[in-house]
Amino acid sequence: MQKLIILLLVAAVLMSTQALFQEKRPMKKINFLSKGKTDAEKQRKRSCSDDWQYCEYPHDCCSWSCDVVCS
């Protein structure tokens, strides 16, 4: 009976330390249920309004400064 109690206490300590370490680990963003961008969202990103517009890919660039950032 005493061995069982000691075993349960050791298991509880190990589980609590594991939970503490997992809590400190940075959480990754999970987007497997999110949908992709719509055509309107893609088009909005491509239509640059100024020289410093953000672009993701080289074919999204609308100006020379944006092209330099993408390259």
PDB file of N, CA, C and O in Angstrom:
ATOM      1  N   MET A   1       0.824  -1.195   0.000  1.00  0.00           N
ATOM      2  CA  MET A   1       0.000   0.000   0.000  1.00  0.00           C
ATOM      3  C   MET A   1       0.865   1.255   0.000  1.00  0.00           C
ATOM      4  O   MET A   1       0.576   2.216  -0.713  1.00  0.00           O
ATOM      5  N   GLN A   2       1.935   1.244   0.808  1.00  0.00           N
ATOM      6  CA  GLN A   2       2.823   2.411   0.868  1.00  0.00           C
ATOM      7  C   GLN A   2       3.560   2.607  -0.457  1.00  0.00           C
ATOM      8  O   GLN A   2       3.795   3.737  -0.884  1.00  0.00           O
ATOM      9  N   LYS A   3       3.918   1.506  -1.098  1.00  0.00           N
ATOM     10  CA  LYS A   3       4.604   1.613  -2.387  1.00  0.00           C
ATOM     11  C   LYS A   3       3.678   2.228  -3.438  1.00  0.00           C
ATOM     12  O   LYS A   3       4.120   3.007  -4.282  1.00  0.00           O
ATOM     13  N   LEU A   4       2.412   1.879  -3.380  1.00  0.00           N
ATOM     14  CA  LEU A   4       1.445   2.432  -4.320  1.00  0.00           C
ATOM     15  C   LEU A   4       1.283   3.935  -4.112  1.00  0.00           C
ATOM     16  O   LEU A   4       1.204   4.689  -5.082  1.00  0.00           O
ATOM     17  N   ILE A   5       1.232   4.370  -2.872  1.00  0.00           N
ATOM     18  CA  ILE A   5       1.105   5.797  -2.567  1.00  0.00           C
ATOM     19  C   ILE A   5       2.337   6.554  -3.047  1.00  0.00           C
ATOM     20  O   ILE A   5       2.217   7.634  -3.627  1.00  0.00           O
ATOM     21  N   ILE A   6       3.517   5.995  -2.810  1.00  0.00           N
ATOM     22  CA  ILE A   6       4.759   6.643  -3.253  1.00  0.00           C
ATOM     23  C   ILE A   6       4.789   6.713  -4.777  1.00  0.00           C
ATOM     24  O   ILE A   6       5.186   7.730  -5.346  1.00  0.00           O
ATOM     25  N   LEU A   7       4.376   5.648  -5.430  1.00  0.00           N
ATOM     26  CA  LEU A   7       4.347   5.623  -6.892  1.00  0.00           C
ATOM     27  C   LEU A   7       3.384   6.679  -7.435  1.00  0.00           C
ATOM     28  O   LEU A   7       3.699   7.357  -8.413  1.00  0.00           O
ATOM     29  N   LEU A   8       2.225   6.822  -6.816  1.00  0.00           N
ATOM     30  CA  LEU A   8       1.263   7.834  -7.250  1.00  0.00           C
ATOM     31  C   LEU A   8       1.799   9.246  -7.023  1.00  0.00           C
ATOM     32  O   LEU A   8       1.587  10.124  -7.859  1.00  0.00           O
ATOM     33  N   LEU A   9       2.479   9.476  -5.921  1.00  0.00           N
ATOM     34  CA  LEU A   9       3.065  10.790  -5.655  1.00  0.00           C
ATOM     35  C   LEU A   9       4.151  11.128  -6.672  1.00  0.00           C
ATOM     36  O   LEU A   9       4.219  12.258  -7.156  1.00  0.00           O
ATOM     37  N   VAL A  10       4.993  10.164  -6.994  1.00  0.00           N
ATOM     38  CA  VAL A  10       6.046  10.386  -7.986  1.00  0.00           C
ATOM     39  C   VAL A  10       5.427  10.681  -9.350  1.00  0.00           C
ATOM     40  O   VAL A  10       5.893  11.567 -10.066  1.00  0.00           O
ATOM     41  N   ALA A  11       4.388   9.946  -9.707  1.00  0.00           N
ATOM     42  CA  ALA A  11       3.717  10.184 -10.988  1.00  0.00           C
ATOM     43  C   ALA A  11       3.095  11.575 -11.024  1.00  0.00           C
ATOM     44  O   ALA A  11       3.148  12.253 -12.050  1.00  0.00           O
ATOM     45  N   ALA A  12       2.506  12.002  -9.912  1.00  0.00           N
ATOM     46  CA  ALA A  12       1.901  13.335  -9.864  1.00  0.00           C
ATOM     47  C   ALA A  12       2.955  14.422 -10.012  1.00  0.00           C
ATOM     48  O   ALA A  12       2.723  15.415 -10.702  1.00  0.00           O
ATOM     49  N   VAL A  13       4.106  14.253  -9.378  1.00  0.00           N
ATOM     50  CA  VAL A  13       5.186  15.241  -9.489  1.00  0.00           C
ATOM     51  C   VAL A  13       5.706  15.298 -10.920  1.00  0.00           C
ATOM     52  O   VAL A  13       5.929  16.385 -11.453  1.00  0.00           O
ATOM     53  N   LEU A  14       5.901  14.152 -11.542  1.00  0.00           N
ATOM     54  CA  LEU A  14       6.389  14.125 -12.924  1.00  0.00           C
ATOM     55  C   LEU A  14       5.394  14.776 -13.880  1.00  0.00           C
ATOM     56  O   LEU A  14       5.793  15.513 -14.782  1.00  0.00           O
ATOM     57  N   MET A  15       4.121  14.514 -13.692  1.00  0.00           N
ATOM     58  CA  MET A  15       3.111  15.110 -14.572  1.00  0.00           C
ATOM     59  C   MET A  15       3.027  16.617 -14.380  1.00  0.00           C
ATOM     60  O   MET A  15       2.833  17.352 -15.348  1.00  0.00           O
ATOM     61  N   SER A  16       3.170  17.085 -13.151  1.00  0.00           N
ATOM     62  CA  SER A  16       3.097  18.535 -12.919  1.00  0.00           C
ATOM     63  C   SER A  16       4.314  19.250 -13.492  1.00  0.00           C
ATOM     64  O   SER A  16       4.184  20.357 -14.016  1.00  0.00           O
ATOM     65  N   THR A  17       5.494  18.639 -13.402  1.00  0.00           N
ATOM     66  CA  THR A  17       6.674  19.281 -13.996  1.00  0.00           C
ATOM     67  C   THR A  17       6.567  19.296 -15.517  1.00  0.00           C
ATOM     68  O   THR A  17       6.975  20.266 -16.156  1.00  0.00           O
ATOM     69  N   GLN A  18       6.025  18.238 -16.098  1.00  0.00           N
ATOM     70  CA  GLN A  18       5.838  18.217 -17.550  1.00  0.00           C
ATOM     71  C   GLN A  18       4.856  19.303 -17.973  1.00  0.00           C
ATOM     72  O   GLN A  18       5.064  19.959 -18.994  1.00  0.00           O
ATOM     73  N   ALA A  19       3.803  19.498 -17.210  1.00  0.00           N
ATOM     74  CA  ALA A  19       2.824  20.537 -17.530  1.00  0.00           C
ATOM     75  C   ALA A  19       3.453  21.919 -17.436  1.00  0.00           C
ATOM     76  O   ALA A  19       3.133  22.794 -18.241  1.00  0.00           O
ATOM     77  N   LEU A  20       4.334  22.134 -16.478  1.00  0.00           N
ATOM     78  CA  LEU A  20       5.007  23.430 -16.354  1.00  0.00           C
ATOM     79  C   LEU A  20       5.900  23.704 -17.555  1.00  0.00           C
ATOM     80  O   LEU A  20       5.923  24.822 -18.070  1.00  0.00           O
ATOM     81  N   PHE A  21       6.632  22.696 -18.004  1.00  0.00           N
ATOM     82  CA  PHE A  21       7.508  22.888 -19.160  1.00  0.00           C
ATOM     83  C   PHE A  21       6.703  23.141 -20.427  1.00  0.00           C
ATOM     84  O   PHE A  21       7.101  23.963 -21.254  1.00  0.00           O
ATOM     85  N   GLN A  22       5.588  22.456 -20.593  1.00  0.00           N
ATOM     86  CA  GLN A  22       4.760  22.669 -21.778  1.00  0.00           C
ATOM     87  C   GLN A  22       4.118  24.043 -21.756  1.00  0.00           C
ATOM     88  O   GLN A  22       3.892  24.634 -22.812  1.00  0.00           O
ATOM     89  N   GLU A  23       3.821  24.557 -20.579  1.00  0.00           N
ATOM     90  CA  GLU A  23       3.206  25.876 -20.471  1.00  0.00           C
ATOM     91  C   GLU A  23       4.172  26.969 -20.902  1.00  0.00           C
ATOM     92  O   GLU A  23       3.745  27.979 -21.461  1.00  0.00           O
ATOM     93  N   LYS A  24       5.457  26.789 -20.656  1.00  0.00           N
ATOM     94  CA  LYS A  24       6.458  27.797 -21.007  1.00  0.00           C
ATOM     95  C   LYS A  24       6.833  27.749 -22.481  1.00  0.00           C
ATOM     96  O   LYS A  24       7.390  28.713 -23.008  1.00  0.00           O
ATOM     97  N   ARG A  25       6.537  26.648 -23.151  1.00  0.00           N
ATOM     98  CA  ARG A  25       6.867  26.500 -24.566  1.00  0.00           C
ATOM     99  C   ARG A  25       5.977  27.428 -25.390  1.00  0.00           C
ATOM    100  O   ARG A  25       4.772  27.489 -25.146  1.00  0.00           O
ATOM    101  N   PRO A  26       6.545  28.158 -26.368  1.00  0.00           N
ATOM    102  CA  PRO A  26       5.708  29.049 -27.189  1.00  0.00           C
ATOM    103  C   PRO A  26       4.711  28.238 -28.011  1.00  0.00           C
ATOM    104  O   PRO A  26       5.042  27.198 -28.581  1.00  0.00           O
ATOM    105  N   MET A  27       3.522  28.731 -28.051  1.00  0.00           N
ATOM    106  CA  MET A  27       2.463  28.038 -28.783  1.00  0.00           C
ATOM    107  C   MET A  27       2.527  28.418 -30.260  1.00  0.00           C
ATOM    108  O   MET A  27       2.669  29.591 -30.605  1.00  0.00           O
ATOM    109  N   LYS A  28       2.420  27.420 -31.118  1.00  0.00           N
ATOM    110  CA  LYS A  28       2.405  27.676 -32.554  1.00  0.00           C
ATOM    111  C   LYS A  28       0.984  27.998 -32.979  1.00  0.00           C
ATOM    112  O   LYS A  28       0.014  27.477 -32.429  1.00  0.00           O
ATOM    113  N   LYS A  29       0.890  28.850 -33.953  1.00  0.00           N
ATOM    114  CA  LYS A  29      -0.419  29.223 -34.471  1.00  0.00           C
ATOM    115  C   LYS A  29      -0.913  28.108 -35.393  1.00  0.00           C
ATOM    116  O   LYS A  29      -0.233  27.736 -36.350  1.00  0.00           O
ATOM    117  N   ILE A  30      -2.074  27.592 -35.101  1.00  0.00           N
ATOM    118  CA  ILE A  30      -2.627  26.499 -35.894  1.00  0.00           C
ATOM    119  C   ILE A  30      -3.762  27.051 -36.747  1.00  0.00           C
ATOM    120  O   ILE A  30      -4.772  27.526 -36.227  1.00  0.00           O
ATOM    121  N   ASN A  31      -3.584  26.981 -38.056  1.00  0.00           N
ATOM    122  CA  ASN A  31      -4.584  27.516 -38.976  1.00  0.00           C
ATOM    123  C   ASN A  31      -5.076  26.456 -39.950  1.00  0.00           C
ATOM    124  O   ASN A  31      -5.393  26.777 -41.095  1.00  0.00           O
ATOM    125  N   PHE A  32      -5.145  25.198 -39.519  1.00  0.00           N
ATOM    126  CA  PHE A  32      -5.540  24.170 -40.467  1.00  0.00           C
ATOM    127  C   PHE A  32      -7.028  24.221 -40.792  1.00  0.00           C
ATOM    128  O   PHE A  32      -7.452  23.632 -41.786  1.00  0.00           O
ATOM    129  N   LEU A  33      -7.831  24.907 -39.985  1.00  0.00           N
ATOM    130  CA  LEU A  33      -9.251  25.038 -40.284  1.00  0.00           C
ATOM    131  C   LEU A  33      -9.586  26.342 -40.987  1.00  0.00           C
ATOM    132  O   LEU A  33     -10.723  26.537 -41.417  1.00  0.00           O
ATOM    133  N   SER A  34      -8.620  27.231 -41.111  1.00  0.00           N
ATOM    134  CA  SER A  34      -8.906  28.518 -41.740  1.00  0.00           C
ATOM    135  C   SER A  34      -8.898  28.370 -43.258  1.00  0.00           C
ATOM    136  O   SER A  34      -8.168  27.550 -43.815  1.00  0.00           O
ATOM    137  N   LYS A  35      -9.713  29.169 -43.903  1.00  0.00           N
ATOM    138  CA  LYS A  35      -9.804  29.105 -45.357  1.00  0.00           C
ATOM    139  C   LYS A  35      -8.710  29.957 -45.984  1.00  0.00           C
ATOM    140  O   LYS A  35      -8.108  30.801 -45.320  1.00  0.00           O
ATOM    141  N   GLY A  36      -8.462  29.732 -47.249  1.00  0.00           N
ATOM    142  CA  GLY A  36      -7.475  30.525 -47.971  1.00  0.00           C
ATOM    143  C   GLY A  36      -8.011  31.910 -48.289  1.00  0.00           C
ATOM    144  O   GLY A  36      -9.168  32.217 -48.003  1.00  0.00           O
ATOM    145  N   LYS A  37      -7.172  32.739 -48.876  1.00  0.00           N
ATOM    146  CA  LYS A  37      -7.588  34.096 -49.238  1.00  0.00           C
ATOM    147  C   LYS A  37      -8.549  34.054 -50.420  1.00  0.00           C
ATOM    148  O   LYS A  37      -8.395  33.246 -51.336  1.00  0.00           O
ATOM    149  N   THR A  38      -9.529  34.929 -50.384  1.00  0.00           N
ATOM    150  CA  THR A  38     -10.460  35.031 -51.502  1.00  0.00           C
ATOM    151  C   THR A  38      -9.795  35.798 -52.639  1.00  0.00           C
ATOM    152  O   THR A  38      -8.746  36.414 -52.449  1.00  0.00           O
ATOM    153  N   ASP A  39     -10.404  35.758 -53.815  1.00  0.00           N
ATOM    154  CA  ASP A  39      -9.860  36.485 -54.962  1.00  0.00           C
ATOM    155  C   ASP A  39      -9.829  37.984 -54.701  1.00  0.00           C
ATOM    156  O   ASP A  39      -8.909  38.672 -55.144  1.00  0.00           O
ATOM    157  N   ALA A  40     -10.829  38.499 -53.983  1.00  0.00           N
ATOM    158  CA  ALA A  40     -10.857  39.935 -53.675  1.00  0.00           C
ATOM    159  C   ALA A  40      -9.695  40.318 -52.763  1.00  0.00           C
ATOM    160  O   ALA A  40      -9.091  41.376 -52.939  1.00  0.00           O
ATOM    161  N   GLU A  41      -9.379  39.464 -51.790  1.00  0.00           N
ATOM    162  CA  GLU A  41      -8.250  39.750 -50.897  1.00  0.00           C
ATOM    163  C   GLU A  41      -6.925  39.699 -51.653  1.00  0.00           C
ATOM    164  O   GLU A  41      -6.037  40.516 -51.412  1.00  0.00           O
ATOM    165  N   LYS A  42      -6.796  38.746 -52.561  1.00  0.00           N
ATOM    166  CA  LYS A  42      -5.578  38.660 -53.364  1.00  0.00           C
ATOM    167  C   LYS A  42      -5.435  39.883 -54.267  1.00  0.00           C
ATOM    168  O   LYS A  42      -4.342  40.435 -54.395  1.00  0.00           O
ATOM    169  N   GLN A  43      -6.524  40.303 -54.889  1.00  0.00           N
ATOM    170  CA  GLN A  43      -6.494  41.460 -55.782  1.00  0.00           C
ATOM    171  C   GLN A  43      -6.176  42.730 -55.013  1.00  0.00           C
ATOM    172  O   GLN A  43      -5.443  43.585 -55.511  1.00  0.00           O
ATOM    173  N   ARG A  44      -6.713  42.869 -53.809  1.00  0.00           N
ATOM    174  CA  ARG A  44      -6.472  44.061 -52.999  1.00  0.00           C
ATOM    175  C   ARG A  44      -4.978  44.199 -52.689  1.00  0.00           C
ATOM    176  O   ARG A  44      -4.449  45.311 -52.677  1.00  0.00           O
ATOM    177  N   LYS A  45      -4.309  43.095 -52.442  1.00  0.00           N
ATOM    178  CA  LYS A  45      -2.886  43.154 -52.142  1.00  0.00           C
ATOM    179  C   LYS A  45      -2.078  43.518 -53.388  1.00  0.00           C
ATOM    180  O   LYS A  45      -1.046  44.181 -53.284  1.00  0.00           O
ATOM    181  N   ARG A  46      -2.545  43.085 -54.573  1.00  0.00           N
ATOM    182  CA  ARG A  46      -1.813  43.366 -55.804  1.00  0.00           C
ATOM    183  C   ARG A  46      -1.954  44.812 -56.251  1.00  0.00           C
ATOM    184  O   ARG A  46      -1.027  45.364 -56.843  1.00  0.00           O
ATOM    185  N   SER A  47      -3.088  45.432 -55.982  1.00  0.00           N
ATOM    186  CA  SER A  47      -3.307  46.793 -56.460  1.00  0.00           C
ATOM    187  C   SER A  47      -2.660  47.788 -55.500  1.00  0.00           C
ATOM    188  O   SER A  47      -3.293  48.235 -54.544  1.00  0.00           O
ATOM    189  N   CYS A  48      -1.417  48.128 -55.752  1.00  0.00           N
ATOM    190  CA  CYS A  48      -0.669  49.039 -54.883  1.00  0.00           C
ATOM    191  C   CYS A  48      -1.143  50.471 -55.090  1.00  0.00           C
ATOM    192  O   CYS A  48      -1.393  50.892 -56.219  1.00  0.00           O
ATOM    193  N   SER A  49      -1.265  51.211 -54.006  1.00  0.00           N
ATOM    194  CA  SER A  49      -1.705  52.601 -54.108  1.00  0.00           C
ATOM    195  C   SER A  49      -0.551  53.577 -53.931  1.00  0.00           C
ATOM    196  O   SER A  49      -0.641  54.720 -54.380  1.00  0.00           O
ATOM    197  N   ASP A  50       0.519  53.158 -53.295  1.00  0.00           N
ATOM    198  CA  ASP A  50       1.665  54.049 -53.109  1.00  0.00           C
ATOM    199  C   ASP A  50       2.963  53.265 -53.301  1.00  0.00           C
ATOM    200  O   ASP A  50       2.941  52.051 -53.506  1.00  0.00           O
ATOM    201  N   ASP A  51       4.091  53.969 -53.232  1.00  0.00           N
ATOM    202  CA  ASP A  51       5.386  53.342 -53.493  1.00  0.00           C
ATOM    203  C   ASP A  51       5.820  52.376 -52.400  1.00  0.00           C
ATOM    204  O   ASP A  51       6.622  51.480 -52.662  1.00  0.00           O
ATOM    205  N   TRP A  52       5.320  52.532 -51.198  1.00  0.00           N
ATOM    206  CA  TRP A  52       5.783  51.704 -50.081  1.00  0.00           C
ATOM    207  C   TRP A  52       4.776  50.625 -49.712  1.00  0.00           C
ATOM    208  O   TRP A  52       4.771  50.145 -48.579  1.00  0.00           O
ATOM    209  N   GLN A  53       3.932  50.244 -50.646  1.00  0.00           N
ATOM    210  CA  GLN A  53       2.936  49.203 -50.400  1.00  0.00           C
ATOM    211  C   GLN A  53       3.643  47.873 -50.148  1.00  0.00           C
ATOM    212  O   GLN A  53       4.614  47.544 -50.830  1.00  0.00           O
ATOM    213  N   TYR A  54       3.168  47.129 -49.193  1.00  0.00           N
ATOM    214  CA  TYR A  54       3.742  45.816 -48.890  1.00  0.00           C
ATOM    215  C   TYR A  54       3.357  44.813 -49.968  1.00  0.00           C
ATOM    216  O   TYR A  54       2.226  44.817 -50.453  1.00  0.00           O
ATOM    217  N   CYS A  55       4.294  43.962 -50.337  1.00  0.00           N
ATOM    218  CA  CYS A  55       3.999  42.914 -51.302  1.00  0.00           C
ATOM    219  C   CYS A  55       4.655  41.619 -50.849  1.00  0.00           C
ATOM    220  O   CYS A  55       5.738  41.639 -50.265  1.00  0.00           O
ATOM    221  N   GLU A  56       4.004  40.496 -51.118  1.00  0.00           N
ATOM    222  CA  GLU A  56       4.516  39.198 -50.696  1.00  0.00           C
ATOM    223  C   GLU A  56       5.429  38.571 -51.745  1.00  0.00           C
ATOM    224  O   GLU A  56       6.473  38.015 -51.404  1.00  0.00           O
ATOM    225  N   TYR A  57       5.053  38.655 -52.989  1.00  0.00           N
ATOM    226  CA  TYR A  57       5.785  37.986 -54.059  1.00  0.00           C
ATOM    227  C   TYR A  57       6.197  39.000 -55.120  1.00  0.00           C
ATOM    228  O   TYR A  57       5.561  40.047 -55.241  1.00  0.00           O
ATOM    229  N   PRO A  58       7.249  38.714 -55.895  1.00  0.00           N
ATOM    230  CA  PRO A  58       7.697  39.669 -56.916  1.00  0.00           C
ATOM    231  C   PRO A  58       6.609  40.032 -57.920  1.00  0.00           C
ATOM    232  O   PRO A  58       6.586  41.169 -58.391  1.00  0.00           O
ATOM    233  N   HIS A  59       5.714  39.122 -58.264  1.00  0.00           N
ATOM    234  CA  HIS A  59       4.666  39.458 -59.236  1.00  0.00           C
ATOM    235  C   HIS A  59       3.584  40.348 -58.622  1.00  0.00           C
ATOM    236  O   HIS A  59       2.734  40.861 -59.350  1.00  0.00           O
ATOM    237  N   ASP A  60       3.594  40.543 -57.297  1.00  0.00           N
ATOM    238  CA  ASP A  60       2.637  41.444 -56.650  1.00  0.00           C
ATOM    239  C   ASP A  60       3.110  42.894 -56.659  1.00  0.00           C
ATOM    240  O   ASP A  60       2.334  43.788 -56.321  1.00  0.00           O
ATOM    241  N   CYS A  61       4.354  43.149 -57.033  1.00  0.00           N
ATOM    242  CA  CYS A  61       4.926  44.486 -56.921  1.00  0.00           C
ATOM    243  C   CYS A  61       4.376  45.412 -57.998  1.00  0.00           C
ATOM    244  O   CYS A  61       4.149  45.002 -59.137  1.00  0.00           O
ATOM    245  N   CYS A  62       4.167  46.670 -57.614  1.00  0.00           N
ATOM    246  CA  CYS A  62       3.609  47.651 -58.537  1.00  0.00           C
ATOM    247  C   CYS A  62       4.570  48.801 -58.814  1.00  0.00           C
ATOM    248  O   CYS A  62       4.344  49.575 -59.744  1.00  0.00           O
ATOM    249  N   SER A  63       5.609  48.929 -58.049  1.00  0.00           N
ATOM    250  CA  SER A  63       6.528  50.047 -58.236  1.00  0.00           C
ATOM    251  C   SER A  63       7.962  49.562 -58.051  1.00  0.00           C
ATOM    252  O   SER A  63       8.200  48.433 -57.622  1.00  0.00           O
ATOM    253  N   TRP A  64       8.903  50.427 -58.378  1.00  0.00           N
ATOM    254  CA  TRP A  64      10.312  50.063 -58.279  1.00  0.00           C
ATOM    255  C   TRP A  64      10.711  49.794 -56.830  1.00  0.00           C
ATOM    256  O   TRP A  64      11.433  48.834 -56.564  1.00  0.00           O
ATOM    257  N   SER A  65      10.258  50.621 -55.891  1.00  0.00           N
ATOM    258  CA  SER A  65      10.642  50.423 -54.491  1.00  0.00           C
ATOM    259  C   SER A  65      10.066  49.123 -53.950  1.00  0.00           C
ATOM    260  O   SER A  65      10.725  48.421 -53.182  1.00  0.00           O
ATOM    261  N   CYS A  66       8.858  48.803 -54.340  1.00  0.00           N
ATOM    262  CA  CYS A  66       8.258  47.551 -53.912  1.00  0.00           C
ATOM    263  C   CYS A  66       8.988  46.377 -54.557  1.00  0.00           C
ATOM    264  O   CYS A  66       9.177  45.337 -53.927  1.00  0.00           O
ATOM    265  N   ASP A  67       9.396  46.543 -55.805  1.00  0.00           N
ATOM    266  CA  ASP A  67      10.121  45.502 -56.515  1.00  0.00           C
ATOM    267  C   ASP A  67      11.452  45.209 -55.830  1.00  0.00           C
ATOM    268  O   ASP A  67      11.875  44.056 -55.755  1.00  0.00           O
ATOM    269  N   VAL A  68      12.112  46.258 -55.328  1.00  0.00           N
ATOM    270  CA  VAL A  68      13.389  46.063 -54.638  1.00  0.00           C
ATOM    271  C   VAL A  68      13.173  45.291 -53.347  1.00  0.00           C
ATOM    272  O   VAL A  68      13.970  44.418 -53.004  1.00  0.00           O
ATOM    273  N   VAL A  69      12.102  45.605 -52.629  1.00  0.00           N
ATOM    274  CA  VAL A  69      11.810  44.908 -51.380  1.00  0.00           C
ATOM    275  C   VAL A  69      11.529  43.437 -51.646  1.00  0.00           C
ATOM    276  O   VAL A  69      11.935  42.579 -50.863  1.00  0.00           O
ATOM    277  N   CYS A  70      10.841  43.138 -52.739  1.00  0.00           N
ATOM    278  CA  CYS A  70      10.473  41.754 -53.041  1.00  0.00           C
ATOM    279  C   CYS A  70      11.642  40.926 -53.556  1.00  0.00           C
ATOM    280  O   CYS A  70      11.665  39.714 -53.343  1.00  0.00           O
ATOM    281  N   SER A  71      12.580  41.520 -54.204  1.00  0.00           N
ATOM    282  CA  SER A  71      13.644  40.756 -54.863  1.00  0.00           C
ATOM    283  C   SER A  71      14.558  40.051 -53.905  1.00  0.00           C
ATOM    284  O   SER A  71      15.494  39.374 -54.330  1.00  0.00           O
TER     285      SER A  71
END
